[in-house]
Amino acid sequence: MTTTKKRVVIAGGGTAGWMTAAALSKLMGKHLDLVLVESDAIGTVGVGEATIPTLHIFHRLLGLKEQEVMAATNATFKLGIAFENWRDTGKDYLHSFGFLGKDCWACGFQHFWLKGRQLGMVGDIGDYCSEHLAARQGRFAVLPNQDYNHAYHMDASLYAKYLRQLAEQQGIRRIEGKISQVLQHHAPDSKLNGHIEALVLENGERIAGDLFIDCTGFKALLIEQTLNTGFEDWGHWLPCDSAIAVQTKSTATPLAYTRSIARESGWQWRIPLQNRTGNGLVFCSKYLSDEAATQLLLDNLDAEPLNPPRVIKFKTGTRRLHWHKNCVAIGLSSGFLEPLESTSIHLIQRSIIRLMQLFPANGIVPADVDEFNQQTKTEIENIRDFIILHYKVTDREDSRFWRYCKQMTIPESLRHRIEMFADGGKVYKHGNELFGESSWIQVMLGQGIMPKQYHPIVDVMEAAELDAFLSNIRSTVKRKVDALPPHADFIRHYCKSNLG
């Protein structure tokens, strides 16, 4: 690092802003002059309350204790997502965290399971995954020497508040106020031409900086409204463009998984926290009005609403550049993939970590900017394909929405994955992409793709040997899960909220 401190200005708070502030102040704060600008008068989207296991990486970097985070955010544990009515009405499956069975050098466990299925030896493929079975049975615990892949259901607004306290303790300066103007350098002969020079607040205060991080949400005040970076619209693949969110009282023992319930023109989420339940409906406005969607959601709640339903409009897609000139977009300002697989907070933390790895300590290097943008593009496209899979591969034809999804063209990258699995049960994880082989297998099987054949190496096993192999894995998983306490009991013991 240089001896001169760089001024980093974070525009916007919320989950993205305060995750960025907490990480930079904790891990690089000694070398930076950090400022975050936000206005209490501007609300945040704040409906995302489900996470995925990669959040542990972020918490380890910041030295956060799990019990403390969970108590501060009214969190429960999450072992996966249940997809109800997605393949067809009345047909449900679970996409769990964790790994399926045991692989061999030539092929994955699914090939052994496929032959066992042909011979009538197996049941649900989830019986061979501890997290899958534990989610279904409502059991969980954090135990020594037993690493269950888990994430959280949490209150996103409380999470941002918790991280704000952490960041401010570590020296970041928060400035209250609305941004009224974004100033750019006008120096045609300089490499700084067009870069952001300063933010001007409504009260006239001018906040200059070397690097600006856009966490202004869908508004994208810096990266788009100022720098005109451009947007790649994926609405033809992910047609939902609206959401309605409402909170309800808790009426039942919290499940250890998120519920995603397919509806006529979209899907409904149900997320259990310690003190309430998060509910919402993601839908396509082409097929369903806001009024009809609101009524549909209210008709399918299991408890009394705690707040009026809130309509949120969005566009699925991504910025053409996530780092442009001296501005990095993090969070909703960089693009949006609907919350079907709970990836929003993951993408925030990946952008933060990637920025720190490529941090422009001695000035912005074009090669580093290109690398940041390429890595971000590859990651978000892989997640995009995984989400499209849920819509495209379906037996539903009961509405115009589902007929459109079933008939729509899809990216070539996804078509290739589907064909490989459908023909021979093969799945591969490429590089550092988020979703691994077990995730693709569970969703493709759950949506109704049954491979035509298994890998021939499985035939090396005699039927009795295969039966013993499969039975041993299944019994081991069952024995581990049977020893776990009920999920709700463990929460009360381990991480009871101290917020009342």
Buried (B, 14 or more C-beta within 10 A) or exposed (E): EEEEBBBBBBBBBBBBBBBBBBBBBBBBBEBBBBBBBBBEEBEBBBBBBBBBBBBBEBBEBBEBEBEEBBBBBBBBBBBBBBBBBBBBBEBBBBBBBBBBBBBBEEBBBBBBBBBBBEEEBBEBBBBBBBBBBBBBBBBBBBEEEEEBBBBBBBBBBBBBBBBBEBBBEBEBBBBEBEBEEBBBBEEEEEEBEBBBBBBBBEEEBEBEBBBBBBBBBBBBBBBBBBBEBEBEEBBEBBBBBBBBBBBBEBEEEBBBBBBBBBBBBBBBBBBBBBBBBBBBBBBBBBBBEBEEBBEBBBEEBEBEBEEEBBBBEBEBBBBBBBBBBBBBBBBBBBBBBBBBBBBBBBBBBBBBBBBBEBBBEEEBEEEBBEBBBEBBBEBBBBBBBBBBBBBBBBBBEEBBBBEBBBEBEBBEEBEEBBEBBBEBBBBEBEEEBBBBBBBBBBBBBBBBBEBEEBBEEBEEBEEEEBBEBBEEBBEEBBEBBEEBBBBBBBBEEBBEBEEE
